[in-house]
Amino acid sequence: MSSPAARALPTGAPPDEDLLEVTDLVKHFPITRGILRRTIGHVRAVDGVSFRIAPGETVGLVGESGSGKSTVARLVLRLLEPTSGSIRFAGREIAHLPAKELVPLRRRMSIVFQDPVSSFDPRMTVCSVITEPLEAQGISTGREARRRAGELLELVGLSAGDLDRYPHQFSGGQAQRIAIARALSTDPRLLVCDEAVSALDVSVQAQVLNLLRRLQAELDLAYLFIAHDLNVVRYVSDRVCVMYLGRIVEQGPADQLLADPRHPYTQSLAAAIAADPRSGVRRRRGVVRGETPSPSDPPPGCHFHPRCPYAFDRCTSVVPVPVAAGPGRTASCHLVGEARGA
């Protein structure tokens, strides 16, 4: 479907480099008040996030609502401007790249949203939905763009005969397939799936997840897969990053991290998974108490300490740094640090 030239990295980066490398990424939204819109504080939506994605790899980003997952997705795609930090895509720094220089790179990054129908213009046919990115990027127009749209529909399990229908005429699962076809239209290397299956029935979720895995194998795609369901994340991910209140608190290989979580927050998420004897996830620990604090007024020290059953004095004042928690794993927890130093 793609020529070798079309699949080449836009910067000529060596194939063994990480496709995406995020370092100390920060996004603070100002809180304003009054007629003069005076800044009185900030919402710390993303507060020093670092992770990487290799070509063809799936990294799951998981956490409760309000943890900052979707903000990370929009920062990576430069739909939001970062406050600080580094975003390297295909070997090139893009965190503060001018909009004009971002245009060719945008072909290689795309996103699938949670609610596909709301991301479509209801006045546009399926053909127009899929061909719009092709025309905007100057890739193809007219009959050639329509031919490409038909190929993409076939690729995601629909029919080229559906091109002249409207998105509202399809089921939720079919609409999400159309959204995936649109995301693939510019031949991306990185696909961000922002809660892409959470609104679907379980049986339809499985179909879409299997589709994404097939497409990854066929097109050599890398995924940043955002979800709150650990079972889903474990099924599709090579590695998992766990977010809490704007920070990544634990990351590592998916099977290892979810079978033996080290951070108390990850343990609480694992404990909430519905019983499944095949999952291999330990459930000795219970779900944590209390509500997530506001990102406009996060607790000092470890953000998780007000809800953590193991918190001690240092947790209330000292921010934990990531420490080794096993092969290829890190956890930002003073208890993990204590165990490592023992």
N, C-alpha and C positions, 0 to 999 in steps of 0.2 A: 504493500500500500504506500510505502514511502521509499524514495531512493536513498542510497547511502549519503548523498550530499544533503538531502533534506533533513536527515537525522543528525547531521554533524552539529556539535556544540557551537553556539554562535561565537564563542571566543577562541575556539580551537584548544580548549583545555584538555589535558591528557585524560583518557578514559578512566584511569584508576583514581582520579581525584574525586572528592565528594561533589555531588551535583549541587547540593545546598549546604551551606555552613552558616549557622546563626550563632553570634557571640554577644553575650551581655546585652541583649535586645531590651529596650525600655520604651514604654508608651504611657505617658501620664496625660490625662485629659484635664484641662483646667475647669474648676468650679467657679462660676462668676455670679455676681449679685449686683443689683441696682441698675439705674439708668446708664451709668458709665461702664457697666459690665466689669467691675473690679474683681480681680482674681482673689478668691479667699481660700483656696485649697486646690488639691488635685486628686483625681481618681487614678490610683496606681494600677491600671488595668494589666500591664505587663511590666515586671520589675526585675529585669536581669536574667533573661531566658537564653540558654545556650543549648544547641543540639545540631545534629548533622544528618543528612540523608545521602546515601550513596546512589549511583545510577541503578535503576531497577529495583530499589529497595522500598519497602513500606514501613514507615514510622507512624505508630499510633500515638495520638495526643489525647489523653483522657483526663477527666476531672469533672467535678460538679458544675452546674450552671453558675456562671459568674466567675469562674476560675481564670478566664482570659484566653481560652482556646481559640475562639473565633477572631479575637483581636490579633493573635499571633498569625493566623491565616491571612488576614488582610494586610498585616505588615509585611509578611513574606512576599506577597504579590504586589506590594507597593500601592495598595488601594488606600492605605493610611500612611501618613508620614511618621517615621519613628522619632521619638524624643532623643534617643541616643542608641549606640550599639552598631553592630556590623551585620550585614546580610550579604553573603557571597554566593552568587549563582553562576555555576559553570566557570568558576575561577575568577569572576569579576565582581567587584564591590558595587552593590546597587542600592545601598541604604539611602543615599542622598543623591542618586543619579538624576540629572535633569530629565523632565518628562520626554523630551525629544529623543534622548539617547535610550530611554526605556522601551520605545516602540518596537524595535526588532526583537528585544528580549521577551516582550509580552507574548510573542508567538509560542514561546517555549514554556510558558506557565499558564495554567488554566484552573478553573474552580467549578465544582459541582455543589450547588446549594442544597439546604435541607428541603425547601419547598420549591420544586421546579416550576410549578404553574405560576407562582407569584413572581418568578424571575423572567417570565415570558411576557411579551407585549400581546395582549389578547386579540389585537387586530391583525397580527402577523400569522401567516401559515407556518407549518412546520418547516417548509423549504426556506422561508425567509428567516426563521429563527436560526437555522443552521448555517445559512450562507452569509448572514450579516457579518460575523467575524472575518470570513474570507474576503469580503468586499472592503471592510474597514482596514484590513492589513494589506490590501492590494495583491492578494494571492491569486484570486480568480474571480470572474464575474460571469453573468449570463448563463449560457448553456453548460459551460464547464463547471461553474459553481453548483449548478443544479445536479449535474452528474456526480460530483463529489458528495453532495448532500445525500443522494440516493445510496451511494456506497456506504456512507457512515450509518445510515438507518439499517442497512442490511447487516453491518458489522455488529450493531448492538441488539440484533434480534427482532427488528421490525422490518417493514416492507417499504421499498421505494415507492410503492403505490400510495403510501400515506403522506407524501410530500405536500399535497394540496389540502390536507385537512388542518384543523385548528387544534392547538394543544388541549383545550378544554374538552375535546371529544375523546380523550384518552384516559385510561385509568391512572392511578397514582404511580404504579410501577412502570407503565409505559411512558408516562410523562418524564419520569426520571431517566429512562433510557434515551429519550430525546435530548434531555439536558446533558447526558454523557456524550452523545453524538456531537452536540454543539461544542462541548469542551474539547473534543478531540479534533475539531475541524482545522485548527492551525498547526496540527502535528506537534503537540507539546511534549516536553521531556518530563515535566513535573505536573502532577494533577493533585490539587487540593480538594479533598472530599470533606466538606463541612457539615457533619451530621447528615450525610447523604442518604442514609437508610433509616434514620430514626423515626420518620413519619410513616413508614410502610408497615404493612402487616408482616408477621414473622415469616410466612412462606414466601412472600414477595421479597423480603429482605434477603433471604437465602439466594434467590435467583439473581438479584442485583449484585450481591457480593461475589457470587460465582462468575458473573459477567466481568466484574472488575478484575478478578484474578486472571481470567482468560485474556483480557485485553492487555494486562501487564506483561504476560508472557509473550504475547504476539508483537507488541509494540515497544517493548523495553521501557515501560513507564516507571517512574518513581512516584510514590504516593505519600502525601501527608494526610493521614486518615484521622479525622477528628470525631470523637464520639464520647458518650457517657456510659455506654454499655460495654463492660469489660469482656463479656463473652464475644461480642462482635469484634472488638479490637484484637483479642487474642487470636481469632480465626484468620484475620487478614494480615496481621502485622509481623514483621521480622523483629522489630524493636519497639518498645513502648516508653513514652515519656509521660509521667504523671504530674499534672499541674494542680497547684493549690494557691489561690489568692495571688495570681500573677507570677508565681515562681514554679519552676520544675523541681519537685522534691525527690523524685527517684526516676531513674531510667536504666534500661538494660534490655537484653534479649527477652522477647515476649513470654515464652514458655517458662523461663527461669524466674522472671520477675513476678509473674502472676501465680506461679506454683509456690514460691517462697518469698513473699514481699517482706522488705526490711523496714521501710518507713511506716510508722503507725497509721498515716493517712492511707497509704496503699493497702495496708492490712484491713482497714475498715471498708474500702471499696471491694476488696476480695471477699470479705465476709458477707457483703450484700448480694453476691451472685446467687441466683437460684441454684438449689442443690442439683448437681450433675456429677454422677460418679466418674464420668470420663474426663472431667475438667482438670483434675489433679491439683486444684487450688485448695490450700489448707484453710479451714474455717473455724479454728479454735478461738479466734479473737472476735469480739463483737463489733457492731457498728458504733462509731463514736457519737457522743452526745452533743447537743447544742446546734446552733446555726452558724453558717459561714459569716465571719465579720465583714463589715463594709470595706471595699477596696479604697474608699476615700479616707478611712481611718484604720489602717491595719494595725494589729498588735505589734509591739516591739519584739525584737529578737526573732524567734521562730514564729511565723504567722500562725502555725497550727497549735501552739502551746495551750490556748484557752480550751481546746477541745480534746487535747491529748491525755489519755489516762496515765501516761508515763512521764509527764513533764516534771522537770525539777528546776532549781533556781536559775541555772545557766540558760535554760530555754527562754526565760522571760526577758533576757537582755542581750544575748549574743546571737547574731544571725549564723546559723549553721552553714558550713561550706560543704560542697559535695566531696564525699570520701568514698574510697573503693568499698564496694559491698559484694564483691565476687568478680569473676571474669567478665570484663566488659560492662560492669554495673557500677553505678554510683547512687548514693542516697545522701540527702542533706538533712542529717539528723545527728544530734549530739550523742545519742545512745549508740548509733552505729560507730561513731568516732571513738567512743569509750571502749566498745567491744574490740575495735581494731587495734587500739593501743594497749589492750590488756595482755 
